[in-house]
């Protein structure tokens, strides 16, 4: 599920392991959480507070809050703008 840019080409990047909702995934160094999860087939990041509807990345540039998830050591983060880090644990946000 990765797209390689034809002008930039492929750059060798280190593989990073992280977890989301207690499932272990691998991403590439420099990926945001949202990109890494999308590449692993994970599209639903949380459910809406009002109607419990699935939510994922919407704007992809940090302007909305649809992709907010929880990282234990710092709290809520936006999956579309937060870089993955080796061994980090992320969880769906529940109000």
PDB file of N, CA, C and O in Angstrom:
ATOM      1  N   UNK A   1       0.830  -1.200   0.000  1.00  0.00           N
ATOM      2  CA  UNK A   1       0.000   0.000   0.000  1.00  0.00           C
ATOM      3  C   UNK A   1       0.871   1.259   0.000  1.00  0.00           C
ATOM      4  O   UNK A   1       0.392   2.324   0.390  1.00  0.00           O
ATOM      5  N   UNK A   2       2.101   1.170  -0.414  1.00  0.00           N
ATOM      6  CA  UNK A   2       2.968   2.343  -0.481  1.00  0.00           C
ATOM      7  C   UNK A   2       3.070   2.815  -1.925  1.00  0.00           C
ATOM      8  O   UNK A   2       3.060   2.020  -2.865  1.00  0.00           O
ATOM      9  N   UNK A   3       3.168   4.106  -2.070  1.00  0.00           N
ATOM     10  CA  UNK A   3       3.344   4.707  -3.390  1.00  0.00           C
ATOM     11  C   UNK A   3       4.741   5.311  -3.437  1.00  0.00           C
ATOM     12  O   UNK A   3       5.104   6.095  -2.560  1.00  0.00           O
ATOM     13  N   UNK A   4       5.523   4.960  -4.438  1.00  0.00           N
ATOM     14  CA  UNK A   4       6.839   5.550  -4.624  1.00  0.00           C
ATOM     15  C   UNK A   4       6.721   6.698  -5.620  1.00  0.00           C
ATOM     16  O   UNK A   4       6.165   6.532  -6.706  1.00  0.00           O
ATOM     17  N   UNK A   5       7.234   7.838  -5.254  1.00  0.00           N
ATOM     18  CA  UNK A   5       7.182   9.019  -6.115  1.00  0.00           C
ATOM     19  C   UNK A   5       8.167   8.825  -7.267  1.00  0.00           C
ATOM     20  O   UNK A   5       9.334   8.516  -7.026  1.00  0.00           O
ATOM     21  N   UNK A   6       7.728   8.999  -8.503  1.00  0.00           N
ATOM     22  CA  UNK A   6       8.610   8.731  -9.640  1.00  0.00           C
ATOM     23  C   UNK A   6       9.800   9.680  -9.736  1.00  0.00           C
ATOM     24  O   UNK A   6      10.835   9.296 -10.282  1.00  0.00           O
ATOM     25  N   UNK A   7       9.691  10.889  -9.231  1.00  0.00           N
ATOM     26  CA  UNK A   7      10.796  11.841  -9.305  1.00  0.00           C
ATOM     27  C   UNK A   7      11.758  11.709  -8.127  1.00  0.00           C
ATOM     28  O   UNK A   7      12.955  11.958  -8.268  1.00  0.00           O
ATOM     29  N   UNK A   8      11.245  11.326  -6.991  1.00  0.00           N
ATOM     30  CA  UNK A   8      12.080  11.202  -5.799  1.00  0.00           C
ATOM     31  C   UNK A   8      12.765   9.843  -5.767  1.00  0.00           C
ATOM     32  O   UNK A   8      13.907   9.721  -5.323  1.00  0.00           O
ATOM     33  N   UNK A   9      12.064   8.838  -6.237  1.00  0.00           N
ATOM     34  CA  UNK A   9      12.620   7.496  -6.245  1.00  0.00           C
ATOM     35  C   UNK A   9      12.532   6.836  -4.879  1.00  0.00           C
ATOM     36  O   UNK A   9      11.938   7.375  -3.945  1.00  0.00           O
ATOM     37  N   UNK A  10      13.126   5.675  -4.785  1.00  0.00           N
ATOM     38  CA  UNK A  10      13.105   4.926  -3.533  1.00  0.00           C
ATOM     39  C   UNK A  10      14.334   5.288  -2.721  1.00  0.00           C
ATOM     40  O   UNK A  10      15.452   5.280  -3.237  1.00  0.00           O
ATOM     41  N   UNK A  11      14.133   5.599  -1.475  1.00  0.00           N
ATOM     42  CA  UNK A  11      15.232   5.849  -0.561  1.00  0.00           C
ATOM     43  C   UNK A  11      15.244   4.726   0.465  1.00  0.00           C
ATOM     44  O   UNK A  11      14.197   4.340   0.985  1.00  0.00           O
ATOM     45  N   UNK A  12      16.408   4.213   0.749  1.00  0.00           N
ATOM     46  CA  UNK A  12      16.519   3.158   1.761  1.00  0.00           C
ATOM     47  C   UNK A  12      16.207   3.766   3.125  1.00  0.00           C
ATOM     48  O   UNK A  12      16.842   4.730   3.550  1.00  0.00           O
ATOM     49  N   UNK A  13      15.217   3.184   3.801  1.00  0.00           N
ATOM     50  CA  UNK A  13      14.842   3.665   5.127  1.00  0.00           C
ATOM     51  C   UNK A  13      14.758   2.484   6.072  1.00  0.00           C
ATOM     52  O   UNK A  13      14.461   1.358   5.673  1.00  0.00           O
ATOM     53  N   UNK A  14      15.024   2.768   7.315  1.00  0.00           N
ATOM     54  CA  UNK A  14      14.992   1.752   8.352  1.00  0.00           C
ATOM     55  C   UNK A  14      13.550   1.372   8.683  1.00  0.00           C
ATOM     56  O   UNK A  14      12.660   2.223   8.673  1.00  0.00           O
ATOM     57  N   UNK A  15      13.323   0.096   8.974  1.00  0.00           N
ATOM     58  CA  UNK A  15      12.015  -0.375   9.405  1.00  0.00           C
ATOM     59  C   UNK A  15      11.839  -0.078  10.891  1.00  0.00           C
ATOM     60  O   UNK A  15      12.759  -0.274  11.686  1.00  0.00           O
ATOM     61  N   UNK A  16      10.660   0.391  11.252  1.00  0.00           N
ATOM     62  CA  UNK A  16      10.332   0.742  12.637  1.00  0.00           C
ATOM     63  C   UNK A  16       9.130  -0.078  13.078  1.00  0.00           C
ATOM     64  O   UNK A  16       8.129  -0.139  12.364  1.00  0.00           O
ATOM     65  N   UNK A  17       9.215  -0.715  14.254  1.00  0.00           N
ATOM     66  CA  UNK A  17       8.085  -1.465  14.818  1.00  0.00           C
ATOM     67  C   UNK A  17       7.367  -0.602  15.839  1.00  0.00           C
ATOM     68  O   UNK A  17       8.003   0.103  16.622  1.00  0.00           O
ATOM     69  N   UNK A  18       6.041  -0.657  15.830  1.00  0.00           N
ATOM     70  CA  UNK A  18       5.215   0.084  16.770  1.00  0.00           C
ATOM     71  C   UNK A  18       3.922  -0.682  16.956  1.00  0.00           C
ATOM     72  O   UNK A  18       3.655  -1.629  16.216  1.00  0.00           O
ATOM     73  N   UNK A  19       3.110  -0.289  17.934  1.00  0.00           N
ATOM     74  CA  UNK A  19       1.830  -0.980  18.107  1.00  0.00           C
ATOM     75  C   UNK A  19       0.679   0.014  18.112  1.00  0.00           C
ATOM     76  O   UNK A  19       0.816   1.165  18.527  1.00  0.00           O
ATOM     77  N   UNK A  20      -0.445  -0.467  17.642  1.00  0.00           N
ATOM     78  CA  UNK A  20      -1.689   0.304  17.651  1.00  0.00           C
ATOM     79  C   UNK A  20      -2.777  -0.634  18.139  1.00  0.00           C
ATOM     80  O   UNK A  20      -3.019  -1.681  17.539  1.00  0.00           O
ATOM     81  N   UNK A  21      -3.429  -0.259  19.222  1.00  0.00           N
ATOM     82  CA  UNK A  21      -4.473  -1.093  19.829  1.00  0.00           C
ATOM     83  C   UNK A  21      -3.982  -2.521  20.081  1.00  0.00           C
ATOM     84  O   UNK A  21      -4.677  -3.497  19.799  1.00  0.00           O
ATOM     85  N   UNK A  22      -2.774  -2.610  20.617  1.00  0.00           N
ATOM     86  CA  UNK A  22      -2.142  -3.877  21.019  1.00  0.00           C
ATOM     87  C   UNK A  22      -1.780  -4.794  19.859  1.00  0.00           C
ATOM     88  O   UNK A  22      -1.496  -5.970  20.085  1.00  0.00           O
ATOM     89  N   UNK A  23      -1.781  -4.302  18.640  1.00  0.00           N
ATOM     90  CA  UNK A  23      -1.322  -5.061  17.479  1.00  0.00           C
ATOM     91  C   UNK A  23      -0.010  -4.450  16.999  1.00  0.00           C
ATOM     92  O   UNK A  23       0.101  -3.228  16.895  1.00  0.00           O
ATOM     93  N   UNK A  24       0.974  -5.278  16.710  1.00  0.00           N
ATOM     94  CA  UNK A  24       2.280  -4.789  16.283  1.00  0.00           C
ATOM     95  C   UNK A  24       2.298  -4.609  14.765  1.00  0.00           C
ATOM     96  O   UNK A  24       1.855  -5.477  14.014  1.00  0.00           O
ATOM     97  N   UNK A  25       2.826  -3.452  14.333  1.00  0.00           N
ATOM     98  CA  UNK A  25       2.942  -3.123  12.911  1.00  0.00           C
ATOM     99  C   UNK A  25       4.361  -2.663  12.623  1.00  0.00           C
ATOM    100  O   UNK A  25       5.124  -2.342  13.535  1.00  0.00           O
ATOM    101  N   UNK A  26       4.698  -2.636  11.360  1.00  0.00           N
ATOM    102  CA  UNK A  26       5.981  -2.104  10.925  1.00  0.00           C
ATOM    103  C   UNK A  26       5.733  -0.942   9.982  1.00  0.00           C
ATOM    104  O   UNK A  26       4.842  -0.986   9.134  1.00  0.00           O
ATOM    105  N   UNK A  27       6.525   0.082  10.144  1.00  0.00           N
ATOM    106  CA  UNK A  27       6.478   1.230   9.261  1.00  0.00           C
ATOM    107  C   UNK A  27       7.890   1.558   8.838  1.00  0.00           C
ATOM    108  O   UNK A  27       8.835   0.847   9.180  1.00  0.00           O
ATOM    109  N   UNK A  28       8.029   2.629   8.098  1.00  0.00           N
ATOM    110  CA  UNK A  28       9.339   3.066   7.650  1.00  0.00           C
ATOM    111  C   UNK A  28       9.722   4.335   8.398  1.00  0.00           C
ATOM    112  O   UNK A  28       8.887   5.205   8.646  1.00  0.00           O
ATOM    113  N   UNK A  29      10.985   4.425   8.749  1.00  0.00           N
ATOM    114  CA  UNK A  29      11.486   5.610   9.430  1.00  0.00           C
ATOM    115  C   UNK A  29      11.066   6.852   8.644  1.00  0.00           C
ATOM    116  O   UNK A  29      11.243   6.920   7.428  1.00  0.00           O
ATOM    117  N   UNK A  30      10.509   7.831   9.355  1.00  0.00           N
ATOM    118  CA  UNK A  30      10.026   9.044   8.710  1.00  0.00           C
ATOM    119  C   UNK A  30       8.545   9.025   8.391  1.00  0.00           C
ATOM    120  O   UNK A  30       7.988  10.055   8.010  1.00  0.00           O
ATOM    121  N   UNK A  31       7.887   7.873   8.536  1.00  0.00           N
ATOM    122  CA  UNK A  31       6.435   7.785   8.334  1.00  0.00           C
ATOM    123  C   UNK A  31       5.703   8.445   9.486  1.00  0.00           C
ATOM    124  O   UNK A  31       6.177   8.428  10.622  1.00  0.00           O
ATOM    125  N   UNK A  32       4.571   9.016   9.202  1.00  0.00           N
ATOM    126  CA  UNK A  32       3.676   9.410  10.280  1.00  0.00           C
ATOM    127  C   UNK A  32       2.913   8.164  10.718  1.00  0.00           C
ATOM    128  O   UNK A  32       2.911   7.153  10.015  1.00  0.00           O
ATOM    129  N   UNK A  33       2.274   8.236  11.865  1.00  0.00           N
ATOM    130  CA  UNK A  33       1.491   7.098  12.349  1.00  0.00           C
ATOM    131  C   UNK A  33       0.392   6.773  11.350  1.00  0.00           C
ATOM    132  O   UNK A  33       0.155   5.606  11.038  1.00  0.00           O
ATOM    133  N   UNK A  34      -0.277   7.801  10.851  1.00  0.00           N
ATOM    134  CA  UNK A  34      -1.357   7.592   9.889  1.00  0.00           C
ATOM    135  C   UNK A  34      -0.895   6.905   8.620  1.00  0.00           C
ATOM    136  O   UNK A  34      -1.564   5.994   8.132  1.00  0.00           O
ATOM    137  N   UNK A  35       0.232   7.323   8.080  1.00  0.00           N
ATOM    138  CA  UNK A  35       0.776   6.724   6.860  1.00  0.00           C
ATOM    139  C   UNK A  35       1.170   5.274   7.111  1.00  0.00           C
ATOM    140  O   UNK A  35       0.871   4.397   6.300  1.00  0.00           O
ATOM    141  N   UNK A  36       1.841   5.022   8.234  1.00  0.00           N
ATOM    142  CA  UNK A  36       2.277   3.658   8.557  1.00  0.00           C
ATOM    143  C   UNK A  36       1.081   2.729   8.749  1.00  0.00           C
ATOM    144  O   UNK A  36       1.095   1.592   8.276  1.00  0.00           O
ATOM    145  N   UNK A  37       0.050   3.208   9.440  1.00  0.00           N
ATOM    146  CA  UNK A  37      -1.139   2.379   9.632  1.00  0.00           C
ATOM    147  C   UNK A  37      -1.848   2.133   8.304  1.00  0.00           C
ATOM    148  O   UNK A  37      -2.279   1.013   8.031  1.00  0.00           O
ATOM    149  N   UNK A  38      -1.972   3.170   7.475  1.00  0.00           N
ATOM    150  CA  UNK A  38      -2.606   3.035   6.157  1.00  0.00           C
ATOM    151  C   UNK A  38      -1.858   2.000   5.321  1.00  0.00           C
ATOM    152  O   UNK A  38      -2.480   1.172   4.655  1.00  0.00           O
ATOM    153  N   UNK A  39      -0.517   2.043   5.354  1.00  0.00           N
ATOM    154  CA  UNK A  39       0.293   1.086   4.595  1.00  0.00           C
ATOM    155  C   UNK A  39       0.091  -0.342   5.089  1.00  0.00           C
ATOM    156  O   UNK A  39       0.308  -1.298   4.345  1.00  0.00           O
ATOM    157  N   UNK A  40      -0.328  -0.484   6.354  1.00  0.00           N
ATOM    158  CA  UNK A  40      -0.613  -1.803   6.934  1.00  0.00           C
ATOM    159  C   UNK A  40      -2.083  -2.184   6.818  1.00  0.00           C
ATOM    160  O   UNK A  40      -2.506  -3.190   7.386  1.00  0.00           O
ATOM    161  N   UNK A  41      -2.866  -1.390   6.087  1.00  0.00           N
ATOM    162  CA  UNK A  41      -4.272  -1.707   5.870  1.00  0.00           C
ATOM    163  C   UNK A  41      -5.214  -1.227   6.961  1.00  0.00           C
ATOM    164  O   UNK A  41      -6.399  -1.557   6.933  1.00  0.00           O
ATOM    165  N   UNK A  42      -4.716  -0.455   7.924  1.00  0.00           N
ATOM    166  CA  UNK A  42      -5.563   0.053   9.015  1.00  0.00           C
ATOM    167  C   UNK A  42      -6.108   1.409   8.592  1.00  0.00           C
ATOM    168  O   UNK A  42      -5.346   2.365   8.443  1.00  0.00           O
ATOM    169  N   UNK A  43      -7.416   1.500   8.398  1.00  0.00           N
ATOM    170  CA  UNK A  43      -8.048   2.746   7.962  1.00  0.00           C
ATOM    171  C   UNK A  43      -8.851   3.414   9.076  1.00  0.00           C
ATOM    172  O   UNK A  43      -9.056   4.628   9.051  1.00  0.00           O
ATOM    173  N   UNK A  44      -9.311   2.623  10.061  1.00  0.00           N
ATOM    174  CA  UNK A  44     -10.120   3.169  11.165  1.00  0.00           C
ATOM    175  C   UNK A  44      -9.218   3.428  12.360  1.00  0.00           C
ATOM    176  O   UNK A  44      -8.579   2.513  12.880  1.00  0.00           O
ATOM    177  N   UNK A  45      -9.170   4.684  12.790  1.00  0.00           N
ATOM    178  CA  UNK A  45      -8.316   5.076  13.901  1.00  0.00           C
ATOM    179  C   UNK A  45      -9.086   5.243  15.206  1.00  0.00           C
ATOM    180  O   UNK A  45      -8.522   5.096  16.290  1.00  0.00           O
ATOM    181  N   UNK A  46     -10.352   5.545  15.099  1.00  0.00           N
ATOM    182  CA  UNK A  46     -11.190   5.737  16.285  1.00  0.00           C
ATOM    183  C   UNK A  46     -12.646   5.703  15.832  1.00  0.00           C
ATOM    184  O   UNK A  46     -12.927   5.522  14.647  1.00  0.00           O
ATOM    185  N   UNK A  47     -13.580   5.879  16.782  1.00  0.00           N
ATOM    186  CA  UNK A  47     -15.003   5.988  16.476  1.00  0.00           C
ATOM    187  C   UNK A  47     -15.533   7.292  17.051  1.00  0.00           C
ATOM    188  O   UNK A  47     -15.087   7.744  18.106  1.00  0.00           O
ATOM    189  N   UNK A  48     -16.488   7.895  16.351  1.00  0.00           N
ATOM    190  CA  UNK A  48     -17.017   9.190  16.779  1.00  0.00           C
ATOM    191  C   UNK A  48     -17.719   9.079  18.124  1.00  0.00           C
ATOM    192  O   UNK A  48     -18.279   8.042  18.478  1.00  0.00           O
ATOM    193  N   UNK A  49     -17.669  10.174  18.852  1.00  0.00           N
ATOM    194  CA  UNK A  49     -18.257  10.204  20.185  1.00  0.00           C
ATOM    195  C   UNK A  49     -19.779  10.104  20.151  1.00  0.00           C
ATOM    196  O   UNK A  49     -20.377   9.410  20.974  1.00  0.00           O
ATOM    197  N   UNK A  50     -20.396  10.786  19.214  1.00  0.00           N
ATOM    198  CA  UNK A  50     -21.853  10.870  19.188  1.00  0.00           C
ATOM    199  C   UNK A  50     -22.525   9.594  18.670  1.00  0.00           C
ATOM    200  O   UNK A  50     -23.397   9.040  19.340  1.00  0.00           O
ATOM    201  N   UNK A  51     -22.130   9.128  17.494  1.00  0.00           N
ATOM    202  CA  UNK A  51     -22.812   7.992  16.867  1.00  0.00           C
ATOM    203  C   UNK A  51     -21.950   6.738  16.739  1.00  0.00           C
ATOM    204  O   UNK A  51     -22.368   5.761  16.118  1.00  0.00           O
ATOM    205  N   UNK A  52     -20.755   6.758  17.320  1.00  0.00           N
ATOM    206  CA  UNK A  52     -19.855   5.620  17.277  1.00  0.00           C
ATOM    207  C   UNK A  52     -19.513   5.203  15.843  1.00  0.00           C
ATOM    208  O   UNK A  52     -19.354   4.017  15.557  1.00  0.00           O
ATOM    209  N   UNK A  53     -19.402   6.189  14.946  1.00  0.00           N
ATOM    210  CA  UNK A  53     -19.071   5.934  13.553  1.00  0.00           C
ATOM    211  C   UNK A  53     -17.554   5.881  13.374  1.00  0.00           C
ATOM    212  O   UNK A  53     -16.830   6.596  14.066  1.00  0.00           O
ATOM    213  N   UNK A  54     -17.064   5.045  12.457  1.00  0.00           N
ATOM    214  CA  UNK A  54     -15.616   4.940  12.254  1.00  0.00           C
ATOM    215  C   UNK A  54     -15.021   6.230  11.704  1.00  0.00           C
ATOM    216  O   UNK A  54     -15.626   6.912  10.876  1.00  0.00           O
ATOM    217  N   UNK A  55     -13.830   6.546  12.180  1.00  0.00           N
ATOM    218  CA  UNK A  55     -13.111   7.736  11.737  1.00  0.00           C
ATOM    219  C   UNK A  55     -11.690   7.346  11.378  1.00  0.00           C
ATOM    220  O   UNK A  55     -11.090   6.484  12.020  1.00  0.00           O
ATOM    221  N   UNK A  56     -11.159   7.983  10.353  1.00  0.00           N
ATOM    222  CA  UNK A  56      -9.780   7.759   9.922  1.00  0.00           C
ATOM    223  C   UNK A  56      -9.156   9.086   9.569  1.00  0.00           C
ATOM    224  O   UNK A  56      -9.559  10.130  10.082  1.00  0.00           O
ATOM    225  N   UNK A  57      -8.173   9.045   8.693  1.00  0.00           N
ATOM    226  CA  UNK A  57      -7.556  10.296   8.263  1.00  0.00           C
ATOM    227  C   UNK A  57      -8.541  11.024   7.345  1.00  0.00           C
ATOM    228  O   UNK A  57      -9.175  10.417   6.482  1.00  0.00           O
ATOM    229  N   UNK A  58      -8.651  12.316   7.549  1.00  0.00           N
ATOM    230  CA  UNK A  58      -9.558  13.120   6.731  1.00  0.00           C
ATOM    231  C   UNK A  58      -8.757  14.127   5.909  1.00  0.00           C
ATOM    232  O   UNK A  58      -8.696  14.024   4.684  1.00  0.00           O
ATOM    233  N   UNK A  59      -8.148  15.096   6.580  1.00  0.00           N
ATOM    234  CA  UNK A  59      -7.420  16.117   5.831  1.00  0.00           C
ATOM    235  C   UNK A  59      -5.983  15.688   5.535  1.00  0.00           C
ATOM    236  O   UNK A  59      -5.436  16.037   4.489  1.00  0.00           O
ATOM    237  N   UNK A  60      -5.375  14.938   6.443  1.00  0.00           N
ATOM    238  CA  UNK A  60      -4.013  14.454   6.251  1.00  0.00           C
ATOM    239  C   UNK A  60      -2.917  15.491   6.436  1.00  0.00           C
ATOM    240  O   UNK A  60      -1.745  15.200   6.194  1.00  0.00           O
ATOM    241  N   UNK A  61      -3.288  16.719   6.869  1.00  0.00           N
ATOM    242  CA  UNK A  61      -2.283  17.770   7.043  1.00  0.00           C
ATOM    243  C   UNK A  61      -2.349  18.440   8.414  1.00  0.00           C
ATOM    244  O   UNK A  61      -1.737  19.489   8.616  1.00  0.00           O
ATOM    245  N   UNK A  62      -3.077  17.854   9.352  1.00  0.00           N
ATOM    246  CA  UNK A  62      -3.098  18.367  10.716  1.00  0.00           C
ATOM    247  C   UNK A  62      -4.089  19.477  11.002  1.00  0.00           C
ATOM    248  O   UNK A  62      -4.037  20.079  12.075  1.00  0.00           O
ATOM    249  N   UNK A  63      -4.989  19.765  10.075  1.00  0.00           N
ATOM    250  CA  UNK A  63      -5.938  20.851  10.284  1.00  0.00           C
ATOM    251  C   UNK A  63      -7.215  20.427  11.010  1.00  0.00           C
ATOM    252  O   UNK A  63      -7.847  21.247  11.676  1.00  0.00           O
ATOM    253  N   UNK A  64      -7.592  19.176  10.889  1.00  0.00           N
ATOM    254  CA  UNK A  64      -8.780  18.687  11.584  1.00  0.00           C
ATOM    255  C   UNK A  64      -8.344  17.786  12.734  1.00  0.00           C
ATOM    256  O   UNK A  64      -7.147  17.639  12.981  1.00  0.00           O
ATOM    257  N   UNK A  65      -9.264  17.205  13.413  1.00  0.00           N
ATOM    258  CA  UNK A  65      -8.935  16.328  14.541  1.00  0.00           C
ATOM    259  C   UNK A  65      -9.507  14.922  14.371  1.00  0.00           C
ATOM    260  O   UNK A  65      -9.640  14.186  15.348  1.00  0.00           O
ATOM    261  N   UNK A  66      -9.841  14.550  13.158  1.00  0.00           N
ATOM    262  CA  UNK A  66     -10.450  13.238  12.921  1.00  0.00           C
ATOM    263  C   UNK A  66      -9.492  12.084  13.198  1.00  0.00           C
ATOM    264  O   UNK A  66      -9.937  10.994  13.558  1.00  0.00           O
ATOM    265  N   UNK A  67      -8.205  12.296  13.039  1.00  0.00           N
ATOM    266  CA  UNK A  67      -7.240  11.203  13.184  1.00  0.00           C
ATOM    267  C   UNK A  67      -6.610  11.155  14.576  1.00  0.00           C
ATOM    268  O   UNK A  67      -5.578  10.507  14.757  1.00  0.00           O
ATOM    269  N   UNK A  68      -7.196  11.813  15.545  1.00  0.00           N
ATOM    270  CA  UNK A  68      -6.566  11.845  16.871  1.00  0.00           C
ATOM    271  C   UNK A  68      -6.563  10.464  17.510  1.00  0.00           C
ATOM    272  O   UNK A  68      -7.565   9.749  17.527  1.00  0.00           O
ATOM    273  N   UNK A  69      -5.401  10.127  18.031  1.00  0.00           N
ATOM    274  CA  UNK A  69      -5.204   8.877  18.740  1.00  0.00           C
ATOM    275  C   UNK A  69      -4.468   9.185  20.029  1.00  0.00           C
ATOM    276  O   UNK A  69      -4.088  10.331  20.270  1.00  0.00           O
ATOM    277  N   UNK A  70      -4.267   8.189  20.848  1.00  0.00           N
ATOM    278  CA  UNK A  70      -3.690   8.376  22.178  1.00  0.00           C
ATOM    279  C   UNK A  70      -2.324   7.702  22.256  1.00  0.00           C
ATOM    280  O   UNK A  70      -2.160   6.539  21.886  1.00  0.00           O
ATOM    281  N   UNK A  71      -1.345   8.471  22.750  1.00  0.00           N
ATOM    282  CA  UNK A  71      -0.030   7.911  23.058  1.00  0.00           C
ATOM    283  C   UNK A  71       0.183   8.101  24.548  1.00  0.00           C
ATOM    284  O   UNK A  71       0.125   9.225  25.047  1.00  0.00           O
ATOM    285  N   UNK A  72       0.425   7.028  25.253  1.00  0.00           N
ATOM    286  CA  UNK A  72       0.391   7.024  26.711  1.00  0.00           C
ATOM    287  C   UNK A  72       1.283   8.082  27.349  1.00  0.00           C
ATOM    288  O   UNK A  72       0.871   8.725  28.315  1.00  0.00           O
ATOM    289  N   UNK A  73       2.478   8.276  26.842  1.00  0.00           N
ATOM    290  CA  UNK A  73       3.401   9.196  27.492  1.00  0.00           C
ATOM    291  C   UNK A  73       3.108  10.672  27.251  1.00  0.00           C
ATOM    292  O   UNK A  73       3.571  11.518  28.015  1.00  0.00           O
ATOM    293  N   UNK A  74       2.340  11.003  26.193  1.00  0.00           N
ATOM    294  CA  UNK A  74       2.059  12.425  25.947  1.00  0.00           C
ATOM    295  C   UNK A  74       0.582  12.756  25.757  1.00  0.00           C
ATOM    296  O   UNK A  74       0.224  13.934  25.739  1.00  0.00           O
ATOM    297  N   UNK A  75      -0.270  11.770  25.616  1.00  0.00           N
ATOM    298  CA  UNK A  75      -1.703  12.034  25.454  1.00  0.00           C
ATOM    299  C   UNK A  75      -2.125  12.000  23.992  1.00  0.00           C
ATOM    300  O   UNK A  75      -1.618  11.200  23.206  1.00  0.00           O
ATOM    301  N   UNK A  76      -3.064  12.883  23.635  1.00  0.00           N
ATOM    302  CA  UNK A  76      -3.616  12.880  22.279  1.00  0.00           C
ATOM    303  C   UNK A  76      -2.613  13.421  21.269  1.00  0.00           C
ATOM    304  O   UNK A  76      -1.928  14.412  21.520  1.00  0.00           O
ATOM    305  N   UNK A  77      -2.543  12.755  20.131  1.00  0.00           N
ATOM    306  CA  UNK A  77      -1.719  13.213  19.019  1.00  0.00           C
ATOM    307  C   UNK A  77      -2.521  13.052  17.730  1.00  0.00           C
ATOM    308  O   UNK A  77      -3.476  12.278  17.673  1.00  0.00           O
ATOM    309  N   UNK A  78      -2.125  13.784  16.713  1.00  0.00           N
ATOM    310  CA  UNK A  78      -2.741  13.633  15.393  1.00  0.00           C
ATOM    311  C   UNK A  78      -1.920  12.612  14.613  1.00  0.00           C
ATOM    312  O   UNK A  78      -0.719  12.792  14.413  1.00  0.00           O
ATOM    313  N   UNK A  79      -2.568  11.553  14.181  1.00  0.00           N
ATOM    314  CA  UNK A  79      -1.871  10.475  13.481  1.00  0.00           C
ATOM    315  C   UNK A  79      -1.276  10.942  12.158  1.00  0.00           C
ATOM    316  O   UNK A  79      -0.293  10.370  11.686  1.00  0.00           O
ATOM    317  N   UNK A  80      -1.859  11.973  11.556  1.00  0.00           N
ATOM    318  CA  UNK A  80      -1.391  12.408  10.240  1.00  0.00           C
ATOM    319  C   UNK A  80      -0.115  13.245  10.310  1.00  0.00           C
ATOM    320  O   UNK A  80       0.556  13.414   9.293  1.00  0.00           O
ATOM    321  N   UNK A  81       0.235  13.770  11.481  1.00  0.00           N
ATOM    322  CA  UNK A  81       1.421  14.624  11.572  1.00  0.00           C
ATOM    323  C   UNK A  81       2.450  14.136  12.592  1.00  0.00           C
ATOM    324  O   UNK A  81       3.512  14.746  12.713  1.00  0.00           O
ATOM    325  N   UNK A  82       2.176  13.066  13.323  1.00  0.00           N
ATOM    326  CA  UNK A  82       3.100  12.558  14.336  1.00  0.00           C
ATOM    327  C   UNK A  82       3.901  11.401  13.765  1.00  0.00           C
ATOM    328  O   UNK A  82       3.331  10.426  13.276  1.00  0.00           O
ATOM    329  N   UNK A  83       5.218  11.508  13.827  1.00  0.00           N
ATOM    330  CA  UNK A  83       6.089  10.463  13.297  1.00  0.00           C
ATOM    331  C   UNK A  83       6.099   9.246  14.212  1.00  0.00           C
ATOM    332  O   UNK A  83       6.078   9.380  15.436  1.00  0.00           O
ATOM    333  N   UNK A  84       6.132   8.055  13.611  1.00  0.00           N
ATOM    334  CA  UNK A  84       6.229   6.835  14.406  1.00  0.00           C
ATOM    335  C   UNK A  84       7.617   6.765  15.028  1.00  0.00           C
ATOM    336  O   UNK A  84       8.592   7.295  14.494  1.00  0.00           O
ATOM    337  N   UNK A  85       7.672   6.100  16.162  1.00  0.00           N
ATOM    338  CA  UNK A  85       8.941   5.882  16.840  1.00  0.00           C
ATOM    339  C   UNK A  85       9.019   4.422  17.248  1.00  0.00           C
ATOM    340  O   UNK A  85       8.012   3.808  17.599  1.00  0.00           O
ATOM    341  N   UNK A  86      10.203   3.885  17.200  1.00  0.00           N
ATOM    342  CA  UNK A  86      10.440   2.487  17.540  1.00  0.00           C
ATOM    343  C   UNK A  86       9.861   2.144  18.908  1.00  0.00           C
ATOM    344  O   UNK A  86      10.151   2.814  19.899  1.00  0.00           O
ATOM    345  N   UNK A  87       9.033   1.085  18.957  1.00  0.00           N
ATOM    346  CA  UNK A  87       8.496   0.581  20.214  1.00  0.00           C
ATOM    347  C   UNK A  87       7.359   1.369  20.826  1.00  0.00           C
ATOM    348  O   UNK A  87       6.860   0.988  21.884  1.00  0.00           O
ATOM    349  N   UNK A  88       6.931   2.452  20.203  1.00  0.00           N
ATOM    350  CA  UNK A  88       5.838   3.253  20.774  1.00  0.00           C
ATOM    351  C   UNK A  88       4.520   2.494  20.689  1.00  0.00           C
ATOM    352  O   UNK A  88       4.309   1.668  19.801  1.00  0.00           O
ATOM    353  N   UNK A  89       3.642   2.799  21.639  1.00  0.00           N
ATOM    354  CA  UNK A  89       2.316   2.196  21.680  1.00  0.00           C
ATOM    355  C   UNK A  89       1.273   3.287  21.503  1.00  0.00           C
ATOM    356  O   UNK A  89       1.293   4.299  22.204  1.00  0.00           O
ATOM    357  N   UNK A  90       0.366   3.074  20.566  1.00  0.00           N
ATOM    358  CA  UNK A  90      -0.704   4.020  20.275  1.00  0.00           C
ATOM    359  C   UNK A  90      -2.043   3.299  20.429  1.00  0.00           C
ATOM    360  O   UNK A  90      -2.136   2.084  20.254  1.00  0.00           O
ATOM    361  N   UNK A  91      -3.066   4.066  20.757  1.00  0.00           N
ATOM    362  CA  UNK A  91      -4.394   3.487  20.989  1.00  0.00           C
ATOM    363  C   UNK A  91      -5.461   4.387  20.378  1.00  0.00           C
ATOM    364  O   UNK A  91      -5.257   5.590  20.218  1.00  0.00           O
ATOM    365  N   UNK A  92      -6.601   3.791  20.038  1.00  0.00           N
ATOM    366  CA  UNK A  92      -7.743   4.589  19.596  1.00  0.00           C
ATOM    367  C   UNK A  92      -8.152   5.512  20.725  1.00  0.00           C
ATOM    368  O   UNK A  92      -8.097   5.151  21.900  1.00  0.00           O
ATOM    369  N   UNK A  93      -8.557   6.699  20.349  1.00  0.00           N
ATOM    370  CA  UNK A  93      -9.022   7.687  21.319  1.00  0.00           C
ATOM    371  C   UNK A  93     -10.480   7.425  21.642  1.00  0.00           C
ATOM    372  O   UNK A  93     -11.313   7.322  20.742  1.00  0.00           O
ATOM    373  N   UNK A  94     -10.788   7.318  22.925  1.00  0.00           N
ATOM    374  CA  UNK A  94     -12.166   7.162  23.379  1.00  0.00           C
ATOM    375  C   UNK A  94     -12.446   8.255  24.386  1.00  0.00           C
ATOM    376  O   UNK A  94     -11.725   8.397  25.374  1.00  0.00           O
ATOM    377  N   UNK A  95     -13.489   9.028  24.141  1.00  0.00           N
ATOM    378  CA  UNK A  95     -13.855  10.131  25.025  1.00  0.00           C
ATOM    379  C   UNK A  95     -14.492   9.626  26.293  1.00  0.00           C
ATOM    380  O   UNK A  95     -14.865  10.420  27.156  1.00  0.00           O
TER     381      UNK A  95
END
